[in-house]
Amino acid sequence: MPSEEEKKELKKIKGKIRGAALLTDIKYIKKHKQEKKQKEIFKDLKKDIPDFNAKKIKNTEWYPLWWRVLLLVILKEKFKWSNKALFKMGREAPLNSFIVKILLRYFTSLEKTCRQVNAYWKKHYSRGQMEAGEFNQEKKYVVFRLKNFKIHPLLCTYLRGYFNGLADLTIGSEEVNTEETKCSFEGDPYHEFVIKWK
């Protein structure tokens, strides 16, 4: 479990996250964890977030961003999750997202998604700016840059999985690979995610 000092630091995180994003995490937990483990996770969250109630979170409401970070920290520490497990959770998130399901009606290709990526980002987060740095259909890659979003290293892995899952949905390729080639936590001015497919 995170230490009291770590939790104190997490609570300083500024910004909001849409309820739909939190609900994707909750759906993932309910799908992949036994009921007993689910109760443990939500009980741990409730200790530090008295207002947290998984059943009352609304898709379109805004909630503190640190709630998601605390949830990821609890999952990683409680279940000794590797980065691979966090990536898997992120990758599955677009499949469970209320907002993604609505937006993908309009963004029917990765190219269209790239053109609207910051508007898409703003539907989920009140912090950060997302831009498509490059899109090359012929060479089969796209570069996303996320600026002003130095929140927590666990989100880097989660978002790498998330963009991979989003590409899975919009490209339709069976082989998609996403790498974080720049990272604010490594001294870079922004996060950069490169998605390649075959």
C-alpha positions as CSV (number, residue, x, y, z in Angstrom):
1,M,0.0,0.0,0.0
2,P,1.2,3.5,-0.6
3,S,2.7,5.3,2.4
4,E,1.0,8.2,4.1
5,E,3.7,10.5,2.6
6,E,3.0,9.2,-0.9
7,K,-0.7,9.6,-0.5
8,K,-0.2,13.1,0.8
9,E,1.8,13.9,-2.4
10,L,-0.9,12.3,-4.7
11,K,-3.6,14.5,-3.2
12,K,-1.6,17.6,-4.3
13,I,-2.2,16.6,-8.0
14,K,-4.2,19.3,-9.7
15,G,-6.7,18.7,-12.4
16,K,-9.9,16.7,-13.1
17,I,-10.8,13.5,-14.8
18,R,-14.2,12.6,-16.4
19,G,-16.2,10.0,-14.5
20,A,-16.3,7.9,-17.7
21,A,-12.5,7.4,-17.4
22,L,-12.8,6.3,-13.8
23,L,-15.7,4.0,-14.7
24,T,-13.5,2.2,-17.3
25,D,-11.0,1.4,-14.5
26,I,-13.9,0.2,-12.3
27,K,-15.2,-2.0,-15.1
28,Y,-11.7,-3.5,-15.6
29,I,-11.4,-4.3,-11.9
30,K,-14.9,-5.9,-11.8
31,K,-14.0,-8.0,-14.9
32,H,-10.6,-9.2,-13.8
33,K,-10.8,-9.3,-10.0
34,Q,-12.8,-11.6,-7.8
35,E,-15.5,-10.0,-5.8
36,K,-13.5,-10.2,-2.5
37,K,-10.6,-8.4,-4.2
38,Q,-12.9,-5.8,-5.6
39,K,-14.2,-5.0,-2.1
40,E,-10.7,-4.7,-0.8
41,I,-9.7,-2.2,-3.5
42,F,-12.8,0.0,-3.1
43,K,-12.4,-0.2,0.7
44,D,-8.7,1.0,0.4
45,L,-9.9,3.9,-1.8
46,K,-12.6,4.8,0.6
47,K,-10.0,5.3,3.4
48,D,-8.4,8.1,1.5
49,I,-11.4,9.3,-0.6
50,P,-14.4,9.4,1.7
51,D,-16.5,10.7,-1.2
52,F,-15.6,7.7,-3.4
53,N,-18.5,5.5,-4.3
54,A,-18.1,3.3,-7.4
55,K,-21.8,3.0,-7.8
56,K,-22.4,6.7,-7.9
57,I,-19.8,7.9,-10.3
58,K,-21.4,9.5,-13.4
59,N,-19.9,9.4,-16.9
60,T,-20.1,13.1,-17.6
61,E,-19.2,14.5,-14.2
62,W,-15.6,15.7,-13.3
63,Y,-13.7,14.1,-10.4
64,P,-10.2,14.8,-9.0
65,L,-7.5,13.4,-11.2
66,W,-5.6,12.1,-8.2
67,W,-8.3,9.6,-7.6
68,R,-7.3,7.7,-10.8
69,V,-3.6,7.9,-9.8
70,L,-4.3,6.6,-6.3
71,L,-6.3,3.7,-7.8
72,L,-3.4,2.8,-10.1
73,V,-0.9,3.0,-7.2
74,I,-3.1,0.7,-5.0
75,L,-3.5,-1.8,-7.9
76,K,0.3,-1.8,-8.6
77,E,1.3,-2.2,-5.0
78,K,-1.5,-4.4,-3.6
79,F,-1.2,-7.0,-6.4
80,K,2.5,-6.5,-7.3
81,W,1.5,-5.5,-10.8
82,S,4.2,-5.2,-13.4
83,N,4.2,-2.5,-16.1
84,K,2.8,-5.2,-18.4
85,A,-0.3,-5.5,-16.3
86,L,-0.8,-1.7,-16.2
87,F,-0.3,-1.6,-20.0
88,K,-3.0,-4.3,-20.4
89,M,-5.4,-2.3,-18.2
90,G,-4.8,0.8,-20.3
91,R,-5.2,-1.1,-23.6
92,E,-8.6,-2.5,-22.6
93,A,-9.8,0.9,-21.4
94,P,-11.1,2.2,-24.8
95,L,-13.3,-0.9,-25.1
96,N,-15.0,0.1,-21.8
97,S,-15.2,3.8,-22.3
98,F,-18.6,5.5,-22.7
99,I,-16.9,8.6,-24.3
100,V,-14.8,6.5,-26.7
101,K,-17.9,4.6,-27.9
102,I,-19.6,7.9,-28.7
103,L,-16.6,9.6,-30.3
104,L,-15.7,6.6,-32.5
105,R,-19.0,7.1,-34.3
106,Y,-17.5,10.2,-35.6
107,F,-13.8,9.3,-35.7
108,T,-14.0,6.3,-37.9
109,S,-10.3,6.2,-38.8
110,L,-7.1,6.8,-37.0
111,E,-6.4,9.8,-39.3
112,K,-9.7,11.5,-38.2
113,T,-8.9,10.7,-34.6
114,C,-5.5,12.4,-35.0
115,R,-7.1,15.6,-36.3
116,Q,-9.4,15.7,-33.3
117,V,-7.0,14.3,-30.7
118,N,-6.9,17.3,-28.4
119,A,-10.7,17.8,-28.4
120,Y,-10.8,14.0,-27.6
121,W,-8.3,14.5,-24.8
122,K,-10.2,17.4,-23.3
123,K,-13.3,15.2,-23.0
124,H,-11.4,13.1,-20.5
125,Y,-8.9,15.4,-18.7
126,S,-8.9,19.0,-17.6
127,R,-5.1,19.1,-17.8
128,G,-2.6,18.7,-20.6
129,Q,-2.7,19.3,-24.4
130,M,-2.6,16.4,-26.8
131,E,-1.4,16.8,-30.4
132,A,-0.7,14.5,-33.3
133,G,2.9,15.3,-34.2
134,E,3.1,13.1,-37.3
135,F,0.7,10.8,-39.2
136,N,2.1,8.6,-42.0
137,Q,-0.3,6.1,-43.5
138,E,2.2,4.8,-46.0
139,K,4.9,4.0,-43.3
140,K,2.2,3.0,-40.9
141,Y,2.9,5.1,-37.8
142,V,1.5,8.1,-35.9
143,V,3.1,10.2,-33.2
144,F,1.1,11.7,-30.3
145,R,2.6,14.4,-28.0
146,L,1.2,15.1,-24.6
147,K,2.2,18.4,-23.1
148,N,1.8,19.9,-19.6
149,F,0.9,16.5,-18.1
150,K,3.7,15.5,-15.7
151,I,1.4,13.7,-13.2
152,H,2.7,10.3,-12.2
153,P,5.0,7.7,-14.0
154,L,2.3,5.0,-13.7
155,L,0.1,7.0,-16.1
156,C,2.8,6.8,-18.7
157,T,2.5,3.0,-18.9
158,Y,-1.3,3.2,-18.6
159,L,-1.6,5.8,-21.4
160,R,0.8,3.8,-23.6
161,G,-1.6,0.9,-23.3
162,Y,-4.6,3.2,-23.8
163,F,-3.2,4.6,-27.1
164,N,-2.5,1.1,-28.3
165,G,-6.1,0.1,-27.5
166,L,-7.4,3.1,-29.3
167,A,-5.3,2.3,-32.4
168,D,-6.6,-1.3,-32.2
169,L,-10.1,0.0,-32.5
170,T,-9.5,2.6,-35.3
171,I,-6.9,0.8,-37.4
172,G,-8.2,-2.8,-37.3
173,S,-4.6,-4.2,-37.5
174,E,-3.8,-7.3,-35.5
175,E,-0.3,-6.0,-34.9
176,V,-0.1,-2.6,-33.2
177,N,2.9,-1.5,-31.1
178,T,3.1,1.7,-29.0
179,E,6.2,3.1,-27.4
180,E,6.8,6.1,-25.2
181,T,9.8,7.7,-26.9
182,K,9.9,10.9,-24.8
183,C,8.8,11.3,-21.2
184,S,8.5,14.3,-18.9
185,F,9.8,12.2,-16.0
186,E,13.0,11.6,-18.0
187,G,13.7,15.3,-18.5
188,D,11.9,15.7,-21.9
189,P,9.6,18.7,-22.5
190,Y,6.6,16.4,-23.1
191,H,5.5,12.8,-23.4
192,E,5.7,11.3,-26.9
193,F,3.9,8.1,-27.9
194,V,4.7,6.4,-31.2
195,I,2.2,4.0,-32.6
196,K,3.2,1.6,-35.4
197,W,1.2,-1.0,-37.1
198,K,1.5,-3.7,-39.8
